[in-house]
């Protein structure tokens, strides 16, 4: 029996037969052998590395779909006094090139005690939560794109 293979990602709900639950790091892939939540083995073989989002559908070559589920992981939920304060906090996190999930009234980042201290010193409220992580895609591709320091000049103070 040939290996089930996925070459495309879509959002079409038809023929979804299973799920695969992965943390954010494991959802950033081009090619990897995966096991679905029900134990089906399949090869993810995409054209380029892609950050799979919660509820994306991995379309197998035979037309069946496997839904991606974001595995809950330990995160910080960062809140601010007002929208301007949140924008300032988000800038500080972005200036450190941290993967960040941005919502209307808070942001989420991975646990990092040094960053938590910095944010609290800037007046943020930081709560520990456990949930799926879907960081904002970067300007040059996705949340894991490489960053080239020779292309611009700024400090990271």
C-alpha positions as CSV (number, residue, x, y, z in Angstrom):
1,X,0.0,0.0,0.0
2,X,1.5,3.4,-1.0
3,X,2.3,6.0,1.6
4,X,-0.4,8.8,2.1
5,X,1.2,12.0,1.0
6,X,0.2,15.7,1.4
7,X,1.4,18.3,-1.1
8,X,-1.2,21.0,-0.4
9,X,-2.8,22.9,2.4
10,X,-6.3,24.3,2.1
11,X,-9.4,25.3,4.2
12,X,-12.0,23.1,2.4
13,X,-14.0,21.1,5.0
14,X,-14.8,18.3,2.6
15,X,-13.7,14.7,3.4
16,X,-11.8,15.6,6.6
17,X,-11.1,12.2,8.2
18,X,-8.6,12.9,11.0
19,X,-6.6,15.5,12.9
20,X,-2.9,16.0,13.6
21,X,-2.0,17.9,16.8
22,X,1.3,19.7,16.7
23,X,2.9,22.5,18.7
24,X,3.9,25.7,16.9
25,X,7.5,24.6,16.3
26,X,6.4,21.2,14.8
27,X,3.8,23.1,12.6
28,X,6.7,24.9,10.7
29,X,7.6,22.3,8.2
30,X,8.2,21.5,4.5
31,X,8.8,17.8,4.7
32,X,8.2,15.4,7.6
33,X,6.7,12.0,8.3
34,X,3.6,12.6,10.6
35,X,1.2,10.4,12.5
36,X,-2.4,11.6,12.8
37,X,-4.2,11.6,16.1
38,X,-5.9,8.3,15.1
39,X,-2.5,6.8,14.1
40,X,-2.5,7.2,10.3
41,X,1.0,7.7,9.0
42,X,1.5,10.2,6.1
43,X,4.2,12.3,4.5
44,X,4.0,16.1,4.5
45,X,5.8,17.2,1.4
46,X,5.2,20.9,0.7
47,X,7.0,23.1,-1.9
48,X,8.5,25.3,0.8
49,X,8.6,25.5,4.6
50,X,5.2,26.6,5.9
51,X,3.8,27.5,9.3
52,X,0.7,25.4,9.5
53,X,-2.1,27.2,11.3
54,X,-4.8,25.8,13.6
55,X,-7.6,24.5,11.4
56,X,-5.6,24.3,8.2
57,X,-6.5,21.2,6.2
58,X,-3.7,19.0,4.9
59,X,-5.0,17.6,1.6
60,X,-3.8,14.0,1.0
61,X,-3.2,12.9,-2.6
62,X,-6.3,10.8,-2.5
63,X,-8.5,13.8,-1.7
64,X,-9.0,13.1,2.0
65,X,-8.2,15.9,4.5
66,X,-6.4,16.0,7.9
67,X,-7.1,19.0,10.1
68,X,-4.2,20.7,11.9
69,X,-4.8,21.3,15.6
70,X,-2.5,23.6,17.6
71,X,-1.2,21.7,20.5
72,X,-1.6,23.7,23.7
73,X,1.7,25.1,25.0
74,X,2.9,27.2,27.8
75,X,2.7,30.9,26.9
76,X,2.6,34.4,28.3
77,X,-0.5,36.5,27.7
78,X,0.6,40.1,27.8
79,X,-1.9,42.9,28.5
80,X,-1.4,46.7,28.7
81,X,-3.1,49.7,30.2
82,X,-4.4,51.0,26.9
83,X,-3.9,50.5,23.1
84,X,-0.9,52.8,22.9
85,X,0.8,51.0,25.8
86,X,0.1,47.6,24.0
87,X,1.7,49.0,20.8
88,X,4.8,50.0,22.8
89,X,5.1,46.6,24.4
90,X,4.6,44.9,21.1
91,X,7.3,47.0,19.6
92,X,9.7,45.9,22.4
93,X,8.9,42.2,21.8
94,X,9.3,42.7,18.0
95,X,12.6,44.5,18.4
96,X,13.8,41.2,20.0
97,X,12.5,39.2,17.0
98,X,10.3,37.0,19.2
99,X,7.4,35.0,17.6
100,X,4.3,36.9,18.7
101,X,0.6,36.2,18.4
102,X,-1.2,39.6,18.2
103,X,-4.8,40.1,19.3
104,X,-6.8,43.3,19.6
105,X,-6.2,43.8,23.4
106,X,-3.2,41.5,24.2
107,X,-0.3,39.5,22.7
108,X,1.0,36.0,23.3
109,X,4.6,35.0,23.4
110,X,6.6,31.9,24.6
111,X,7.8,31.7,28.2
112,X,11.0,33.7,28.7
113,X,11.8,34.9,32.2
114,X,14.0,37.8,31.0
115,X,11.4,39.1,28.6
116,X,8.7,38.7,31.3
117,X,10.8,40.9,33.6
118,X,11.3,43.5,30.9
119,X,7.6,43.6,30.1
120,X,6.6,43.9,33.7
121,X,9.1,46.7,34.2
122,X,7.4,48.5,31.2
123,X,4.1,48.2,33.1
124,X,2.6,45.1,31.4
125,X,0.4,42.5,33.0
126,X,1.9,39.1,32.2
127,X,-0.2,35.9,32.8
128,X,0.9,32.3,32.2
129,X,-1.6,30.4,30.0
130,X,-1.7,27.2,28.1
131,X,-3.2,27.3,24.6
132,X,-2.4,26.9,21.0
133,X,0.2,29.4,19.6
134,X,-0.3,31.0,16.2
135,X,2.3,33.8,15.9
136,X,2.1,36.5,13.3
137,X,3.8,35.8,10.0
138,X,6.9,37.9,9.3
139,X,7.4,40.4,6.5
140,X,9.7,38.1,4.6
141,X,7.6,34.9,4.7
142,X,6.5,33.5,8.1
143,X,7.2,33.5,11.8
144,X,10.4,31.6,11.4
145,X,12.0,33.5,8.5
146,X,15.6,34.4,8.9
147,X,16.5,37.9,9.8
148,X,19.5,39.6,8.1
149,X,21.2,42.2,10.2
150,X,23.3,43.5,7.4
151,X,20.3,44.9,5.5
152,X,19.6,47.6,8.0
153,X,20.9,49.4,11.0
154,X,19.2,49.4,14.4
155,X,20.1,48.4,17.9
156,X,18.4,45.9,20.2
157,X,18.8,47.8,23.5
